[in-house]
Amino acid sequence: MGRRTHAVPAATAAALLLAVLHLHAAVAADPPFSCGAASAAPYCDRKLPIERRAADLVSKLSLEEKISQLGDESPAVARLGVPAYKWWSEALHGVAWSKGMHLDGPLRAATSFPQVILTAASFNPHLWYRIGQVIGTEARGVYNNGQAEGLTFWAPNINVFRDPRWGRGQETPGEDPTMTGKYAAVFVRGVQGYAISGAINSSDLEASACCKHFTAYDLENWKGVTRFAFDAKVTEQDLADTYNPPFKSCVEDGGASGIMCSYNRVNGVPTCADHNLLSKTARGDWSFNGYITSDCDAVAIIHDVQGYAKAPEDAVADVLKAGMDVNCGGYIQTHGVSAYQQGKITGEDIDRALRNLFAIRMRLGLFNGNPKYNRYGNIGADQVCKKEHQDLALQAAQDGIVLLKNDAGALPLSKSKVSSVAVIGPNGNNASLLLGNYFGPPCISVTPFQALQGYVKDATFVQGCNAAVCNVSNIGEAVHAASSADYVVLFMGLDQNQEREEVDRLELGLPGMQESLVNKVADAAKKPVILVLLCGGPVDVTFAKNNPKIGAIVWAGYPGQAGGIAIAQVLFGEHNPGGRLPVTWYPKEFTAVPMTDMRMRADPSTGYPGRTYRFYKGKTVYNFGYGLSYSKYSHRFASEGTKPPSMSGIEGLKATASAAGTVSYDVEEMGAEACDRLRFPAVVRVQNHGPMDGRHPVLLFLRWPNATDGRPASQLIGFQSVHLRADEAAHVEFEVSPCKHFSRAAEDGRKVIDQGSHFVKVGDDEFELSFMA
């Protein structure tokens, strides 16, 4: 703390990126697999359907062998040539350290992308898909190099970022269920080796992705309420239009091969013991084809913490009969045999789970002989940390960074005009901070200060605080550095001690003495300072927003291995920021709302303000979708391409009226044919008025005339990212489906379309459609 570092000769930021870690990795060992050339067992016959092969293998196992396979560390069955398998691997934003992945051999790094919340801010599904593709490829590369014992990855985290205090909100794509569902679908498709859209080959997986945590999980430890004991009270309406849609999209649109049920209970029932959730909804309504795992030790918690099950064997029975397949932990392996002997589970309960598990391993090609000679066998160690992957990590950081304030053109800086810079703050020179959580060893590591040294010869770093907690500071040294430099860039925010798994925040402001440090440095500086926020969750920086001595505010999330470079490029105008906030930034007063209140909709009678941009009725610091650029953009609907259909004359529909008098129609009753006829294109003309080229997200919203009957104030219905040169215009086409986009959830969870006006909106332009049956 308080250490002061002077600039030394350094490569430019671009050269730093090219100084890639070259991993000339020798093969550590053959990857584990089953069914060598000599095997003639039916489960090794690639011509047979996978379901039949899996059933054949399961039929050959003894009871004890079967139970042994129901934990995340599944032992070998040597007599059948079945190797051990580890189900638990992590790849939230790059292949990470985990039980199943061993980045401690010849391969010692993998591409580390920005934490998901920043990647989401690009609003660019093609980018999200390409990141998934890289992760799937690098996962295979590690496996084929003999440094892995599994190819099932427990990502993405697609719980809606409901409360700004949630420690794991950083892992998610944000607060909007439509956006989160789209992220889930394309990321999963990338990881699993599918095309970004179109038909899914469900019998062939490059790697397996798992949508977690199903469902209504978004609390770690708040004022003594832990995720293990929490009973989330959720209405059918909120389940239908907020908590479950991302998982539905992950399964139906993404073809996910894994689901993780969560620790918490929902309306009294542990999610891993909820047959309605796992079997009826996921497997039945959504046609889920894959395996379901518990979160780690969640089965034990059903008995030990929640008291839902009276005995360990009851907990085993509860989850297997609900439709769960594998327990992260050893609880079923310990108590499964006795549960069977006591008659609490049947042989078919066990076999069903095992058929799902072995089917996944077969879809991964692990029962097709040596994987190195099969479809993905040519993916070697040279595919890990390759330059194209690292370039994508840099692009993801660049495109996610959000410019929140830029008074009087404080940014971009001019390299030729900045003679000296003071880099101040606990987050300015900490490489590990850039990675967020659930990370692996990155291919490169460049801090913001190191990157800025490539732009300014006279660069000085003062930490100012001991860490993000900032309970020990040296403000005097920081003030001196600020007063001596031509420009000042402050790197503040949060870190993994403030927000992470098992840690929720109690406050929304900057921790400790950070605000005081920022203000005193700003007062001492020669020019308005630049404030860069490194954090996952939102922080209330109203003080900085309103302080004229703070010229610019930049949010950079946890930007990954290339984050320092990306920040420097944005500050010096080598990249035009275009990110938009994927979450609402609330004022400090929002902490008066209990984190345990799962209601999305506001309740004016009690002063409950609601949650997220869709339902929140209160003041904000920054709105969902907010973000500035160095260029000016305009949007308008192009009349020649936007062709709304007639929204009347659909025969046979039965209208219902709410207590408030709103007439609505059930979407399911309308049927697929009528819904398809209502689809129409909406074409947006977007123009970059300069002065810089840039990438720009185009966000399409639906709004209703009022927010009665539980309607959202507005709802994101589409988004695309387009790159435009200065002064260039382009047309962006959206397909609008009224049955999907104009519908809302009724109190009982049914999707209905209200009679009357609906407004489709982009920027300040909108058009009206009226639905009349």
C-alpha positions in Angstrom: 0.0 0.0 0.0 1.3 3.4 -0.9 4.0 2.0 -3.1 5.0 4.4 -5.9 6.2 3.1 -9.2 7.8 5.1 -12.0 7.6 4.2 -15.6 10.3 2.1 -17.2 10.8 1.5 -20.9 7.9 -0.7 -22.0 6.5 -2.1 -25.2 3.4 -0.6 -26.7 0.1 -2.1 -25.7 -0.2 -3.8 -29.1 3.2 -5.3 -28.7 2.3 -6.6 -25.3 -0.6 -8.5 -26.7 1.6 -10.1 -29.3 4.0 -11.2 -26.6 1.9 -14.3 -26.3 2.8 -17.2 -24.1 4.1 -19.8 -26.5 3.2 -23.3 -25.2 5.2 -25.9 -27.1 3.4 -28.6 -25.2 4.4 -32.2 -25.5 1.5 -34.6 -25.1 1.3 -35.5 -21.4 -0.6 -38.7 -21.9 -3.4 -40.3 -23.9 -6.8 -38.9 -23.0 -9.0 -41.3 -21.0 -11.6 -43.2 -23.1 -13.4 -46.5 -23.5 -14.0 -49.0 -26.3 -10.7 -49.7 -27.8 -10.3 -51.5 -31.1 -10.8 -55.0 -29.6 -14.1 -54.2 -27.9 -17.2 -55.9 -29.3 -19.7 -54.9 -26.6 -23.0 -53.4 -27.8 -22.2 -50.2 -25.8 -19.2 -49.8 -28.0 -21.1 -50.2 -31.3 -21.2 -46.7 -32.9 -23.8 -47.9 -35.3 -26.4 -48.3 -32.5 -28.5 -45.4 -31.1 -26.8 -43.8 -28.1 -29.8 -44.5 -25.9 -29.5 -48.3 -26.6 -25.7 -48.2 -26.1 -26.1 -46.4 -22.7 -28.8 -48.9 -21.6 -26.6 -51.8 -22.5 -23.7 -50.5 -20.4 -26.0 -49.8 -17.5 -27.4 -53.3 -17.6 -23.9 -54.8 -17.1 -23.2 -52.9 -13.9 -23.7 -54.3 -10.4 -25.8 -52.3 -7.8 -22.6 -51.1 -6.1 -21.0 -50.1 -9.4 -24.2 -48.2 -10.4 -24.3 -46.2 -7.1 -20.6 -45.4 -7.5 -21.3 -43.6 -10.8 -23.8 -41.1 -9.2 -21.3 -38.7 -7.8 -19.3 -36.0 -9.7 -16.1 -38.1 -9.2 -17.2 -41.4 -10.9 -14.6 -44.2 -10.4 -13.4 -46.6 -13.1 -15.2 -49.8 -13.8 -12.1 -51.7 -14.8 -13.7 -55.0 -15.7 -15.8 -53.2 -18.4 -13.0 -50.9 -19.6 -14.8 -47.8 -18.3 -12.3 -45.1 -17.1 -12.9 -42.8 -14.2 -14.7 -39.6 -15.1 -15.0 -36.2 -13.4 -18.2 -34.3 -14.1 -17.1 -31.0 -12.6 -15.2 -28.7 -14.9 -15.6 -24.9 -15.2 -15.5 -22.6 -18.2 -17.5 -19.6 -17.3 -15.3 -17.2 -19.4 -12.5 -19.5 -20.4 -11.3 -23.0 -19.4 -10.7 -22.7 -15.7 -9.1 -24.7 -12.9 -11.4 -27.4 -11.7 -11.6 -31.0 -10.7 -11.8 -32.2 -14.3 -9.2 -29.8 -15.9 -5.6 -29.8 -15.0 -3.7 -26.8 -16.3 -0.6 -27.7 -14.4 1.1 -29.9 -17.0 2.7 -29.0 -20.3 -0.4 -26.8 -20.9 -0.4 -24.2 -18.2 -2.8 -21.5 -19.5 -6.0 -20.9 -21.5 -7.6 -17.9 -23.0 -9.3 -15.8 -20.3 -12.2 -13.8 -21.6 -13.8 -10.9 -19.7 -16.2 -11.8 -16.9 -19.6 -12.5 -18.4 -21.3 -9.2 -17.2 -18.8 -7.2 -19.3 -19.0 -9.4 -22.3 -22.8 -9.1 -22.1 -22.5 -5.3 -22.4 -21.5 -5.7 -26.0 -25.1 -6.8 -26.8 -23.4 -8.9 -29.5 -24.6 -12.5 -29.9 -22.1 -13.3 -32.6 -19.3 -12.4 -30.1 -20.8 -14.5 -27.4 -21.1 -17.4 -29.8 -17.4 -17.1 -30.9 -16.3 -17.1 -27.2 -18.3 -20.3 -26.7 -16.6 -21.8 -29.7 -13.1 -20.9 -28.4 -13.9 -22.4 -25.0 -15.1 -25.6 -26.6 -12.0 -25.9 -28.8 -9.6 -25.1 -26.0 -11.4 -27.6 -23.7 -10.8 -30.3 -26.3 -7.2 -29.2 -26.7 -6.6 -29.7 -23.0 -8.4 -33.0 -23.0 -6.6 -34.4 -26.1 -3.4 -33.4 -24.4 -4.1 -35.8 -21.6 -4.7 -33.0 -19.0 -8.4 -33.5 -18.3 -10.7 -36.1 -16.8 -13.9 -34.7 -18.1 -15.6 -32.6 -20.8 -18.7 -31.5 -18.9 -18.5 -27.8 -18.1 -20.8 -26.2 -15.5 -21.4 -22.9 -17.4 -23.2 -20.6 -18.3 -24.6 -19.0 -15.2 -28.0 -17.7 -16.5 -29.8 -16.6 -13.3 -31.3 -13.1 -13.8 -29.3 -10.4 -12.0 -32.3 -9.4 -9.9 -30.6 -7.6 -7.0 -27.5 -5.4 -7.4 -26.0 -6.7 -4.2 -25.7 -10.3 -5.4 -22.1 -11.4 -5.3 -22.4 -13.6 -8.4 -24.2 -11.2 -10.6 -20.8 -10.6 -12.3 -21.1 -14.2 -13.7 -24.4 -13.5 -15.5 -25.4 -11.7 -18.7 -27.4 -9.2 -16.6 -31.0 -8.5 -15.6 -33.0 -8.9 -18.7 -34.4 -12.5 -19.3 -34.6 -12.1 -23.1 -30.9 -11.0 -23.3 -29.9 -13.7 -20.8 -31.7 -16.4 -22.8 -30.0 -15.3 -26.0 -26.6 -15.4 -24.4 -27.3 -18.8 -23.0 -28.4 -20.2 -26.3 -25.5 -19.0 -28.5 -22.8 -19.6 -25.8 -24.0 -23.2 -25.4 -24.1 -23.7 -29.1 -20.6 -22.5 -29.4 -19.2 -24.7 -26.6 -21.0 -27.8 -27.8 -19.8 -27.4 -31.4 -23.2 -26.4 -33.0 -23.9 -23.7 -35.6 -25.1 -20.4 -34.2 -28.6 -21.2 -35.4 -30.5 -23.9 -37.1 -30.7 -27.7 -36.5 -28.9 -29.3 -33.6 -27.0 -32.5 -33.9 -27.8 -33.8 -30.4 -25.7 -37.0 -30.8 -22.3 -35.2 -31.2 -20.7 -32.9 -28.6 -17.4 -31.1 -28.8 -17.9 -30.3 -25.1 -20.9 -30.2 -22.8 -22.4 -27.0 -21.5 -24.6 -26.8 -18.4 -27.2 -24.1 -17.6 -27.2 -23.1 -14.0 -28.6 -22.6 -11.4 -32.2 -23.8 -12.0 -34.1 -21.8 -10.6 -34.7 -18.4 -8.8 -31.1 -18.5 -7.4 -29.6 -15.1 -6.7 -28.6 -14.9 -3.1 -25.4 -16.0 -1.4 -25.3 -14.7 2.2 -27.3 -11.7 3.1 -27.6 -10.7 6.7 -27.3 -14.3 7.8 -29.7 -15.7 5.2 -27.6 -18.2 3.2 -28.2 -19.8 -0.2 -28.3 -23.2 1.5 -31.3 -22.4 3.7 -33.1 -19.8 1.6 -36.7 -20.5 0.6 -37.4 -18.3 -2.4 -41.1 -17.3 -2.5 -41.8 -16.8 -6.2 -45.1 -16.2 -7.9 -46.2 -18.2 -11.0 -46.1 -14.8 -12.9 -42.5 -14.1 -12.0 -41.4 -17.7 -12.7 -43.0 -17.4 -16.1 -41.6 -14.1 -17.3 -38.4 -13.6 -15.3 -36.8 -16.6 -13.6 -37.4 -19.5 -16.0 -37.2 -18.0 -19.6 -33.4 -18.0 -19.7 -33.4 -21.8 -18.9 -36.1 -22.4 -21.5 -34.1 -20.7 -24.1 -30.9 -22.5 -23.0 -32.6 -25.8 -23.6 -34.9 -25.2 -26.5 -32.8 -22.7 -28.5 -29.3 -23.7 -27.3 -29.7 -27.5 -27.1 -27.9 -27.5 -23.7 -26.8 -31.0 -22.6 -26.7 -30.2 -18.9 -28.7 -28.4 -16.2 -27.7 -27.7 -12.7 -30.4 -27.5 -10.0 -29.7 -24.9 -7.3 -29.2 -24.9 -3.5 -32.3 -22.9 -2.6 -35.9 -24.0 -2.2 -38.6 -22.4 -4.3 -41.9 -22.1 -2.5 -40.8 -24.7 0.0 -39.4 -27.4 -2.3 -35.6 -27.8 -2.9 -35.1 -27.4 -6.6 -33.1 -30.6 -6.9 -36.1 -32.4 -5.4 -38.8 -30.7 -7.5 -40.3 -33.2 -10.0 -42.4 -30.5 -11.5 -39.3 -28.4 -12.2 -36.9 -31.1 -13.4 -39.1 -33.7 -15.0 -42.3 -32.0 -16.0 -40.9 -28.6 -17.0 -37.4 -29.2 -18.3 -37.7 -32.7 -19.7 -41.4 -32.6 -20.5 -42.4 -29.1 -21.6 -38.9 -28.1 -23.0 -37.8 -31.6 -24.2 -34.5 -31.4 -22.4 -32.1 -34.1 -23.6 -29.2 -34.3 -21.2 -28.2 -34.8 -17.6 -29.1 -32.9 -14.5 -26.6 -32.3 -11.7 -27.0 -30.9 -8.3 -25.0 -28.0 -7.1 -22.2 -29.2 -4.9 -23.5 -30.8 -1.7 -27.0 -29.7 -2.5 -28.4 -33.2 -1.9 -26.8 -33.3 1.6 -28.2 -29.9 2.3 -31.8 -31.1 1.7 -31.4 -33.2 4.8 -28.6 -31.5 6.8 -29.6 -27.8 6.5 -33.1 -27.6 5.1 -34.6 -30.5 7.0 -36.8 -31.2 4.0 -35.8 -34.9 4.1 -36.1 -36.8 7.4 -33.2 -39.1 6.6 -30.2 -39.2 4.2 -31.9 -42.0 2.2 -35.0 -39.8 1.9 -32.9 -37.0 0.4 -31.4 -39.5 -2.1 -34.9 -40.7 -3.0 -36.3 -37.1 -3.3 -33.7 -36.1 -5.9 -33.6 -39.2 -8.0 -37.4 -39.4 -8.2 -37.5 -35.7 -9.1 -35.3 -36.4 -12.1 -31.8 -35.4 -11.0 -29.0 -37.6 -12.3 -25.7 -36.9 -10.6 -24.8 -35.4 -7.2 -21.9 -33.0 -7.0 -20.5 -34.6 -3.9 -20.5 -38.1 -2.4 -23.8 -38.1 -0.6 -25.6 -40.5 -3.0 -22.5 -42.6 -3.3 -22.6 -42.9 0.5 -26.3 -43.4 1.0 -27.6 -44.8 -2.3 -27.3 -48.5 -1.5 -29.1 -48.2 1.8 -31.8 -46.1 0.1 -32.3 -49.0 -2.4 -32.2 -51.6 0.4 -34.9 -49.6 2.3 -37.1 -49.5 -0.7 -37.0 -45.8 -1.0 -35.6 -45.9 -4.6 -36.0 -48.5 -7.3 -33.6 -50.0 -9.7 -35.3 -48.0 -12.5 -34.7 -44.7 -10.6 -31.0 -45.5 -10.6 -30.9 -46.8 -14.2 -32.7 -43.8 -15.6 -30.1 -41.5 -14.1 -27.2 -43.7 -15.3 -28.6 -43.9 -18.9 -28.6 -40.1 -19.0 -25.1 -39.9 -17.6 -23.5 -42.4 -19.9 -25.4 -41.0 -22.9 -23.6 -37.7 -22.4 -20.2 -39.4 -22.2 -21.1 -41.3 -25.4 -22.2 -38.1 -27.1 -18.8 -36.6 -26.3 -17.2 -39.5 -28.1 -15.6 -41.0 -25.0 -16.9 -44.5 -25.9 -15.7 -44.4 -29.5 -12.1 -45.5 -29.0 -9.3 -43.0 -28.7 -10.8 -39.5 -29.1 -7.6 -38.4 -30.8 -8.7 -40.3 -33.9 -12.3 -39.2 -33.9 -14.0 -36.0 -35.0 -12.4 -33.6 -32.6 -9.1 -35.5 -32.4 -7.1 -33.0 -34.4 -7.6 -30.3 -31.8 -4.2 -30.2 -30.1 -2.3 -28.1 -27.6 -1.5 -25.6 -30.4 -5.2 -24.6 -30.3 -4.9 -23.4 -26.7 -3.9 -19.7 -26.3 -3.6 -19.3 -30.1 -3.4 -15.7 -31.4 -6.9 -15.6 -32.8 -8.4 -16.6 -29.5 -6.4 -13.9 -27.7 -7.5 -11.3 -30.2 -11.1 -12.3 -29.5 -10.5 -11.8 -25.7 -9.2 -8.3 -26.5 -12.2 -7.6 -28.7 -14.6 -8.8 -26.0 -13.1 -6.4 -23.5 -13.1 -3.5 -26.0 -16.7 -4.0 -27.0 -18.0 -4.4 -23.5 -16.5 -1.3 -21.9 -19.1 1.3 -21.2 -18.5 5.0 -21.2 -20.8 6.5 -18.5 -19.7 10.1 -18.4 -17.6 12.3 -20.8 -17.9 15.9 -20.0 -16.4 18.5 -22.4 -14.7 15.8 -24.4 -12.5 14.6 -21.5 -11.9 11.5 -23.5 -10.3 10.3 -25.6 -6.8 11.4 -24.5 -4.3 12.4 -27.1 -1.0 10.4 -26.9 0.9 13.4 -28.2 -0.5 15.8 -25.7 -0.3 13.7 -22.5 3.2 14.3 -21.1 2.6 12.6 -17.8 -0.1 10.5 -16.1 -0.7 9.5 -12.5 -2.4 6.1 -12.3 -4.1 5.9 -8.8 -6.1 3.3 -7.1 -6.1 -0.2 -5.7 -7.4 -1.7 -9.0 -4.8 -0.1 -11.3 -2.0 -2.6 -11.2 -3.5 -5.9 -10.1 -3.5 -8.5 -12.9 -5.5 -11.1 -11.0 -8.3 -8.6 -10.3 -9.0 -8.4 -14.0 -10.1 -12.0 -14.2 -13.1 -11.9 -11.8 -13.9 -15.4 -10.5 -14.1 -18.9 -12.0 -10.9 -18.3 -14.0 -7.9 -20.2 -15.1 -4.3 -19.1 -15.7 -4.5 -16.6 -18.5 -2.3 -16.7 -21.6 -1.0 -13.2 -20.9 -1.3 -10.7 -18.1 -1.2 -7.0 -18.6 -2.5 -4.5 -15.9 -4.0 -1.2 -16.8 -0.9 0.6 -15.5 1.4 -1.6 -17.5 -0.7 -0.9 -20.6 -0.7 2.8 -20.0 3.1 2.8 -19.8 3.1 2.0 -23.5 1.3 5.3 -24.2 2.9 7.7 -21.7 6.6 7.7 -20.9 6.2 9.5 -17.6 3.7 7.2 -15.9 3.4 7.0 -12.1 1.4 4.5 -10.1 0.2 5.1 -6.5 -2.1 2.5 -5.0 -3.8 4.9 -2.6 -5.6 2.1 -0.7 -4.6 -1.3 0.6 -7.2 -2.9 -1.6 -10.8 -2.4 -2.8 -12.0 -2.5 0.8 -9.9 0.7 1.3 -9.8 0.6 5.1 -6.2 1.6 5.0 -5.2 4.5 2.7 -2.5 6.9 1.9 -4.5 9.8 0.4 -1.6 12.3 0.9 0.7 10.4 -1.5 -2.1 10.0 -4.0 -2.9 13.7 -3.8 0.8 14.6 -4.3 1.0 12.4 -7.4 -2.2 13.9 -8.8 -1.0 17.4 -8.4 2.3 16.6 -10.1 0.9 14.9 -13.2 -0.5 16.3 -16.4 -3.5 13.8 -16.3 -4.9 11.5 -13.6 -6.7 8.1 -14.1 -8.2 6.5 -11.1 -8.9 2.8 -11.0 -11.4 2.1 -8.3 -14.4 -0.3 -7.7 -14.7 -3.7 -6.2 -12.9 -7.0 -6.0 -13.6 -10.6 -5.2 -13.4 -9.9 -1.4 -16.4 -7.6 -1.9 -18.5 -9.6 -4.4 -18.2 -13.3 -5.1 -19.8 -16.7 -4.5 -20.9 -16.8 -0.8 -20.5 -13.0 -0.5 -23.2 -10.5 -1.1 -22.8 -6.8 -0.6 -24.6 -4.8 2.1 -23.9 -1.4 0.5 -23.9 0.0 -3.0 -21.4 2.7 -2.7 -17.6 2.5 -3.2 -16.1 0.6 -0.3 -14.3 2.2 2.6 -12.4 5.5 1.9 -12.6 5.2 -1.9 -15.0 8.0 -2.4 -12.9 10.3 -0.2 -9.8 9.3 -2.1 -11.4 10.1 -5.5 -12.7 13.5 -4.4 -9.4 14.6 -2.9 -7.4 13.5 -5.9 -9.9 15.2 -8.2 -9.6 18.4 -6.2 -5.8 18.3 -6.4 -5.5 17.4 -10.1 -4.7 20.0 -12.8 -7.5 18.8 -15.1 -10.7 16.8 -14.6 -9.7 13.3 -13.7 -10.8 10.0 -15.4 -12.5 7.4 -13.1 -12.3 3.8 -14.3 -14.6 1.4 -12.3 -13.6 -2.3 -12.2 -16.5 -4.2 -10.7 -19.1 -6.7 -11.6 -22.1 -5.4 -9.7 -23.3 -1.8 -10.0 -22.0 0.9 -7.6 -23.7 4.2 -6.8 -21.2 6.8 -8.1 -23.7 9.8 -8.0 -21.0 11.8 -6.3 -18.7 11.3 -9.3 -21.4 11.7 -11.9 -22.2 15.2 -10.4 -18.6 16.3 -9.8 -17.3 18.6 -12.6 -13.7 17.8 -11.5 -14.4 14.2 -12.6 -14.4 14.5 -16.4 -15.1 10.9 -17.4 -16.4 7.7 -15.9 -15.7 4.3 -17.5 -17.1 0.9 -16.4 -14.8 -2.0 -17.4 -16.2 -4.9 -15.4 -13.6 -7.5 -14.8 -12.2 -7.4 -18.3 -10.0 -10.6 -18.5 -6.5 -11.2 -19.7 -6.5 -8.3 -22.2 -8.5 -5.9 -20.1 -5.6 -3.6 -19.3 -4.8 -3.2 -23.0 -8.5 -2.6 -23.9 -8.9 0.1 -21.3 -5.8 1.9 -22.5 -7.0 1.7 -26.1 -10.4 3.2 -25.1 -8.8 6.0 -23.0 -6.5 7.0 -25.9 -9.1 6.7 -28.6 -7.7 3.6 -30.4 -11.1 2.0 -29.8 -14.5 3.8 -29.7 -16.5 2.5 -26.7 -19.9 1.1 -27.6 -20.9 -1.0 -24.6 -24.3 -0.6 -22.9 -25.1 -1.4 -19.3 -26.8 -4.9 -19.0 -28.1 -3.9 -15.5 -29.7 -1.0 -13.7 -27.4 1.0 -11.4 -29.4 1.8 -8.3 -28.9 4.5 -5.7 -27.6 3.6 -2.2 -31.1 3.8 -0.8 -32.1 0.6 -2.6 -30.4 -1.4 0.2 -33.6 -0.7 2.2 -35.3 -3.3 0.0 -34.8 -6.8 1.5 -32.7 -9.0 -0.7 -34.9 -11.9 0.2 -38.0 -10.3 -1.5 -38.2 -12.1 -4.8 -41.1 -10.1 -6.2 -40.2 -8.4 -9.5 -43.2 -6.1 -9.7 -43.6 -3.0 -7.7 -46.2 -2.7 -4.9 -47.1 1.0 -4.4 -49.3 0.2 -1.4 -46.2 -0.9 0.6 -43.6 1.3 -1.1 -41.9 -1.8 -2.6 -40.2 -0.3 -5.7 -39.9 -3.5 -7.9 -36.8 -4.7 -9.6 -34.9 -4.3 -12.9 -35.7 -1.8 -15.6 -38.8 -3.7 -16.5 -40.6 -3.1 -13.2 -38.6 -0.8 -11.0 -40.3 2.5 -10.0 -37.6 4.6 -8.4 -34.6 6.7 -9.1 -31.5 5.3 -10.9 -27.9 6.2 -11.1 -27.7 4.8 -14.7 -30.4 3.0 -16.6 -30.3 -0.4 -18.3 -28.9 0.0 -21.8 -27.2 3.2 -21.0 -23.8 4.0 -22.6 -22.0 6.8 -24.4 -19.6 6.8 -27.4 -17.1 9.0 -29.0 -19.5 9.1 -32.0 -23.1 10.3 -32.3 -25.6 7.8 -33.6 -29.2 8.1 -34.8 -32.0 5.6 -35.2 -35.3 5.5 -37.0 -37.6 2.9 -38.4 -37.4 2.5 -42.2 -40.9 2.6 -43.5 -40.0 0.8 -46.7 -38.9 -2.3 -44.8 -41.1 -2.3 -41.7 -44.3 -4.2 -42.5 -46.6 -4.8 -39.6 -49.5 -7.2 -40.3 -53.1 -6.7 -39.5 -53.5 -7.5 -35.8 -57.2 -8.2 -36.0 -59.6 -10.8 -37.3 -58.1 -13.9 -35.6 -61.1 -16.1 -35.3 -62.1 -18.3 -32.4 -60.2 -16.6 -29.7 -61.8 -16.4 -26.2 -61.2 -13.1 -24.5 -60.8 -12.8 -20.7 -60.9 -9.7 -18.6 -58.8 -8.9 -15.6 -60.0 -7.2 -12.5 -58.7 -3.9 -13.9 -60.8 -4.5 -17.0 -57.9 -5.4 -19.4 -59.1 -7.7 -22.1 -56.5 -10.3 -23.1 -56.1 -13.5 -25.2 -54.2 -16.7 -24.4 -51.2 -17.2 -26.7 -51.4 -21.0 -26.4 -55.0 -20.9 -27.6 -54.0 -18.8 -30.6 -51.9 -21.7 -31.9 -48.6 -21.8 -33.9 -50.2 -21.1 -37.3 -51.9 -17.9 -36.2 -48.8 -16.8 -34.4 -46.6 -17.4 -37.5 -49.0 -15.3 -39.6 -48.5 -12.3 -37.2 -44.7 -12.2 -37.6 -43.3 -9.2 -39.3 -40.0 -7.4 -40.1 -39.0 -4.2 -38.3 -36.2 -2.4 -40.1 -34.1 0.2 -38.3 -31.9 2.7 -40.1 -28.9 3.5 -37.9 -26.3 6.1 -38.7 -22.9 6.9 -37.3 -22.6 10.7 -37.5 -18.9 10.5 -36.5 -16.3 11.5 -35.9 -15.0 8.0 -35.3 -15.7 4.5 -36.6 -17.4 2.4 -34.0 -19.5 -0.7 -33.1 -23.0 0.2 -31.9 -25.7 -2.0 -30.2 -29.2 -1.4 -31.6 -31.8 -2.2 -28.9 -35.4 -2.8 -29.8 -38.0 -2.4 -27.1 -41.7 -2.9 -26.6 -43.7 -0.6 -24.4 -47.3 -0.6 -23.3 -49.5 2.5 -22.8 -49.4 1.7 -19.1 -48.0 -0.8 -16.6 -51.3 -2.1 -15.2 -52.0 -5.8 -14.7 -48.4 -6.5 -14.0 -47.1 -5.4 -17.4 -43.5 -4.3 -17.6 -42.9 -0.6 -18.2 -40.9 -1.8 -21.3 -39.3 -5.0 -22.5 -36.3 -5.6 -24.7 -37.4 -7.7 -27.6 -34.4 -7.6 -29.9 -30.8 -6.4 -30.2 -28.0 -6.4 -32.7 -24.5 -5.0 -32.8 -23.4 -3.2 -36.0 -20.0 -1.8 -36.9 -20.3 1.5 -38.8 -17.6 3.8 -40.2 -17.9 7.5 -39.5 -20.8 8.9 -41.5 -22.0 5.4 -42.6 -25.6 4.3 -42.3 -27.0 0.8 -42.4 -30.3 -1.0 -42.1 -30.7 -3.5 -39.3 -33.7 -5.9 -39.6 -35.5 -7.5 -36.6 -38.1 -10.2 -36.8 -40.9 -9.3 -34.5 -43.2 -12.0 -33.3 -46.3 -10.6 -31.5 -47.1 -13.9 -29.8 -43.6 -13.9 -28.2 -42.8 -10.2 -28.0 -46.1 -8.6 -27.2 -47.3 -11.1 -24.7 -47.0 -10.8 -20.9 -47.4 -13.3 -18.1 -50.7 -13.3 -16.4 -50.8 -14.0 -12.6 -51.2 -17.7 -13.2 -48.2 -17.8 -15.5 -50.1 -18.1 -18.8 -48.8 -16.0 -21.7 -51.5 -13.5 -22.9 -51.7 -10.7 -25.4 -53.6 -7.7 -24.3 -56.2 -6.1 -26.5 -55.2 -2.5 -27.6 -52.1 -0.6 -28.3 -48.5 -1.8 -28.3 -45.5 0.4 -29.2 -42.3 -0.8 -30.8 -39.5 1.5 -30.0 -35.8 2.1 -31.0 -34.1 5.1 -29.5 -36.6 8.0 -29.7 -38.6 6.6 -32.6 -41.5 4.3 -32.2 -44.6 3.0 -34.0 -47.9 1.7 -32.7 -49.7 -1.5 -33.3 -53.2 -2.3 -32.0 -54.2 -5.9 -31.3 -57.9 -6.7 -31.8 -59.2 -10.3 -32.1 
